[in-house]
Amino acid sequence: MSVSVTAEPGSLFRHRGFFLLWSSQSVSFLGTQITYVALPLTAVLVLNATPMESGLMGALEKLPFLLFGLFVGVFVDRRARRPILVWTNAVRFAALTWIPVAYLLDMLTMGQLFLVVFVVGTMTVFFEIAYPSYVPGLVGRERLMEANSKLQVSESVAEVAGPGTAGVLISALSAPVVIVLDAVSYAVSALALAKLPADAAPRTAEDTDRKAPSVWTSVREGFSVIKQHAVLRWCTVAAVFTSLSFSAVMAVYFLFLIREAEVGAAAIGVITAVGSAGALCGALVADRLTLRWGVGPTLVLSLVFPALGYLVLAGVHGSSFWAVATAAVASFIALFGIPVFDVTVISYRQAVTPDHLLGRVNATVRTFAWGALSIGSLLGGALGTALGLRQAVLVSAIGLLVPSLILFLSPARRVRRLDEAAQAAAEPKAPEPSLPLNL
């Protein structure tokens, strides 16, 4: 089993291990948002990247999850998780540091930028699978909602503050030099994570009596957990549809605001900031909503918000004050629901999945979801080309209603409490007939 250090009653910030994790992640989240702006500007302003090169750089960031995600899940389930968190951040520090160093030495090229993005993306795969697999043992499964909410709040705050901070710093220092701040944030995070409670590789009673299964057998075990657990299965399907439709909207979002809604650059900044504030509010109240409504109803209703928000956005015309205000409110509503869904579904997955399978289950879900993000971007572009930008937003918004409907019609809507779900998952069950859905 992983480290089992439960929090004392009261705020999780009094839990030394969680405070170290939260503080290190908060620093890293802000650094990541700075690089989110600085990296493409380095490619465009410093290296004169073509549109194709910019697109390739974005694809290389997500490609490692599709290439390695399932296998990393097996790796994470056979190793202690804390060391993975530490060395992945150390590698990301080293890779990102190369960009400002190469720029100052006047030897930075697009090829080097591609390599750095791919290396950082690969390390992110390891981190993003090991990280939610470590948290349950750190805080205890009974406090997962609280822990994930606090971490999501930090990420949302970074999304609000990071881009503006990056713009000011880039204007003063240049884009490549500013990336050093993200590199330093990974170094600080690695040092803090090294002080977390040590954990061991997950073990089950059967592990002592048999040799380790093959990699492909282990990958299939991750698929099997999701396939056989009805709520996990339908939550995964909903997550895939959400990623697909949300990514389709975002592929044409800024083009729609500029060309169809005829909104100026300053107004776009206001709309984006208000939308980010919506995401922050969603992260702040996610755990309270699950306590009030229950886990299942929260999952269902959280996905109604993005659909409603983007349906309203599709009707925005002109650049008047009211048009900008409507677009801002629509973005707030749309982005409010995303972190509520993320916090709730991740907490549920952590609560019901055995520790020795968490890596593979997280990897399987992330691989599907990230694959859907890539396909969704292509879908959004195709809809915008074939139907027009306004119609692309409208169709994508309607598509966002599908995952909410899926969860409403599934057993997920009946889940009320995480602790009850975790207890039910731990109880032995009689074998059930195989279901036709294959994920």
N, C-alpha and C positions, 0 to 999 in steps of 0.2 A: 504493500500500500504506500501511497504518497504520504508526506508529512501530514500529521493530523494535529493541527494547532487551532483550537477553536477560540473565538473571541469571548472576552468577558462581557457581562451585561453592560449596556451603555453604548456609546458611539463606537463604531469600528475604528475611528481615528485613534482610540486608546489602545488598539491592538497593534503592537509594534510591527509585526510582520506585514499586516495590511497597510499600515501607514507608509512603510518603506516601499511597498509595491505601488501604492497610489501616488506617492510623491515622485517616484522615478518615472512612472508612466505619464504623469502630468507634465513633467519637463520634456519627455520624449514627444508627447502629443503636440506641444507648441513648436518644437523643432521640426516635426514632420510637416506641419502646416506652413512653416516658413519655406521649406524646400519645395512644397507643393506649388508655390509661386515662383521661387527662385530657379528651379531646375529648368522648366520650359523657357523662362526668360534667358537663361544662359544659352540654351540651344538656339533661340531665335535671334537675340540681340548680339551675342558674342560670336557664335559660330555660323550665323546666317542659315539656320536649318530650313529646309524646304518643307512644305506641308506633309509630304510623304515621310520625311525623316522625323517630324514631330509625331505623326501617327505611329510610326514604328517604335518610337521611344515609349509612348503610352502602352503599346501592346507588350513590349518587353517587361514592363512593370508587372503585368498580370499573368504573363505566360508561365512563370515558374509554378504558380498554383495549379495550373492545368497539367503541367508536366510532372510535377513532383508531389503534389498534395497528398494523394493516397498513400504513397510510399513513406512520406514523412510521418503520416499518422501511425504507421507500423513502427517506425523508428522511435517516436515519442512514447509509445506504449511499452517499449522495451528498455527505456532509459529513465533515470531520474530527470525530472523536468527542470529544476532550478539551474543546473549547469547549462542546459540548452538556452535558457533565457539569457544567461550571462554571456556566453560566447557568441551568440547571434548578434547581440548588441555591440560586442567588441569588433566583430567583422564589419558591421554596418558603419561603425566609427571609422575604421581604417579605409573602407571603400569611399565614403563621402569625403574624407579628408583629402583624397587624391585630387578632387576637382579644383579646390582653391589653390593647392600646391602646383598642379599642372598649369593652371591659368597664370599664376604669378611667374612661372618659368617660361611662359609663352609657348607651351607645347600641348595645350588641350585640343583634342579633336572630337568629332562626333563619334568615332569608333570607341574612344575611351568613355565617352558619356553613355553610349549604349551598354558597354561592359559594366560600368558602375551601376546603372539602373537594373541590369539583370542580376548582378550579385546581391544588391540590396533587396530586390524583389524575392530572390531565393531565400535569403536570411529571414525575410518577413514571413515567408511560408512556415519556416521552423518556429518562429516566435509566436505567430498567430494561432498555431495549433497547440503548442506547449503551454501557452499562457492560460487559456481557459481550462486546460486540463490540470493546472497546478492550483488554481484558485479554490476549488472545493475543499481540498485538503488543508488549505491555509486558514480559511475562515469558518469552515463547517458548512454543510449543505443547508442548514436552517437559516443562514444569513446570506445566501447567494444573491437574493434580490437587492438587498441593501448594498452589498459589495459591488455588484455590476452597475447599479444605479450611480453610485459615487464615481466609478471609473468612467461611465458614459457622460456624466456631467463634466468631468475634466476634459474629455475629448470635445464636447460641444463648446465649452468655453474657449478651447484652443481654436476651434473652427471659426468662432466669432472674432477673436483677437488676433489670430495668426496672420491672415492675409493682409490686414491693415498694417500690422507691425512689419511684415516682410516688405511691403511697398515703401515704407519710410526708410528702412535699412538699405534696401537695394538702391534707392536714389542717392544715398549717402556713401555707400561702400562698393557697389556693383554686385550683380547677381551671384557670380561664382564665389566671391569672398563671403557673402552672407551664408552660403551653404555650410560654412565651417561651424555655425551655431548649431545646426542640426547634428553635425558630427559630434560636437562636444556634448550635446544632450544625450546621445547614445552612450558616450563614455561615462557620463554621470550616472545614467540609468544602470549600466553594467556594474559599476561600483556599488550602487545601492542594492541591486538585486543579489549581489554576491553575499550580502549580509542577511538575506532571508533565511528562514529555517531550512536546514538540509532535508531533502527527501530521498527516497530510494525508488528504484525501478518497481513499478506495480507488479504484484505477484498474486496468483490465486492458488488455492489448495492443489489444483491439478498440475500446476507448473512444476512441482517437485517430483512428479511421477512421470513426466513425459518431456521429451526434448522440444525445443522451440519449433513451432510450425513454420512452414515456408512463408515467404513474403506474400505470395499470392493467396495462400490460405488465410493469412492474417488480414489482408485487404478485404477478403470476402466476409470475414467475421464482422468488420465494420459495417458493410452493406447489410448483413443479416440482422444486426441489432435494429437498424432503422426499419427494415422491411417487416420485422416481426412485432415491432412496437407500434400500435395503431396511431397513437398521438404523435410520436416522433415522425412517423412516415408522412402524415398529412401536414405536419408543421414544415417538413422539408419541402414537400410539394408547394406549399404556400410561399415559402422563402424563395424558391426558384421563380415562381410566377411574379413575385414582388420585385426581385432583382431584374427580371426581364423587362417588365413594364416601366419601372423606375429609371432604368438605364436608357430606355427608349426615349423617355421624356427629357432626360438630361442631355441626350445627344443633340437635341434641337432647342433646348431651353433658351440659351443666349441668342441664338439666331432668331428665334421667335420674338423675343423681347425687342430686338433691334429692328428687324425687318417687317414684322407683322404688327406688333404693338407700337412700333416707332418710338420706343423709349430711349432716352439719351444715356450716355455713359454714367453720369452722376446718379441718375435715377436707378440704373441697374445696380450700382453700389448700395443704394438704400434698400432696394428689394432683396438683394442677396443678404445684407446684414439682418433684415427683419426675418428672413427665412431661417438664418442661422440661430436667431434668438428663439424661434419656434422649436428648433431641435433641442436647444438648451432647456427650454421649459418642459419638453417631453421627457428628457432625461431626468429632470428634477422630480417629476411627479410619477414616474413609472412604477416605483414600488408602492406608492400610495394607491394608485389605481388598481393594482392587483389585490391589495388588501380590501378595497371597497367593492370592486366588481367581481373579483376572482380571476384566476389565471386565464381560463378559457375565454370568458367574455372580453377580457382585456386584449387578448390576441385578436379576436374577431373585430372589435371596434377600432383598435389601433390602425388597422389597414383600411378603414373607411376614410380616415382623415386625408391620406395622400390622394385618394381618388377624388374626394370632394374638392380639395384644394386645386388640383390641376384641371378639374372640370370648370371651376370658376376662372382660372387663369386663361383657359382657351377662349373665353368670351371677352377678354380685355382688348379694347380698341383705342388707338390714339395715345397721345402723350400728355393728356391733361392731368391735373392733380389727382382727380378721382380715379383715373385709369391707373396711375402709379400706385395710389393707395390700395386699390383693389388687387393689383398684382402682388403687392407686399403682403396683404392679408392672406391672399391665396397661398403664397409661398410659406407663410407662417403656419397655416393650417396643414399644408401638405407635409412639411418637414417635422411638425410636432409629432405625428404618428410613427415615423420611422424609428426613432430611438426607443419609444415605448415598446414597439414590437421586438426590436433587437434585444433589449434588456430582458424582456419577459421570456422570449423563446430560448435565449442562451441560458438563462437561469433554469428553465425547465429541463433543457437538455443535460445540463450539468447535474441536476438533482436526480434524474432517473437513470443515468448511464453509469454502469459500474466503472470504478476508477481505472481498472486495467484495460478498458475499452474506450476511454474518453478521447484519447488521441486520434484513434481511427474514426470514431463517430464524428468528431469535430472536423477532421480532414475530409470525410465524405461529404458532409453538408457544405463545407466551404468550397470544395471543388465544384459541386453542382451550382452553387450560388455564383461563384466567380465566373464559371463558364457562361451562366445566364447573363451576367453583366456584359461580357464581351459580345454575345449574340444580340443582346438588347441594344447596344450601341449601334450595331449594324442595322438592326430592325428600325430604330428611330431614324437613321439616315435614309433608309430605303423608303419609309413612310413619308418623310419630308420631301423626298424627291418625287415620289409618285403621286401623293395626294395634296401636298402643300404643308407648310409648317403648322398652321392652325389645326388642320385636320390630324396631323401627326400627334400633337399634344392631346387632342380630344380622344383619339383612338387609344393612346397610351393610358390616359386617365380612366377610360372605361375598362381597359385591361387590368388596372389596379384594383378594380372591384372583384375580380375573379378570385384572388387569394382569400379575401374576406369571406366570400361565399363558400369557398372550399372548406374553410375552418368552421363556418357556421353549420355546415351539413355533416361535419366529421365529429368523432368523439371528443375532439379537443375542447369544444365549447362547454363540456361538462366538468372540466378540471377546475377545481376551486383553489386548492392550497398546494404549495410546493412540497411541504412536509408530508402531506397525505399521498401525493403522487410518488415521492421517493420511497415511502413505506410500502406502497402497493407494488412498486417496481422491484423491491427487494424480496417480496414474498414469492415462494415457488408457485408456479402456475402449471395447470395441466396443458399439454401440448395442444395447439390450435391448428386447424387445417390451414394449409398454405393459401395465401391470398393471391389473386391474379396480378396485382400491381407490382411491377418491377422497377426499382429505382436505379 
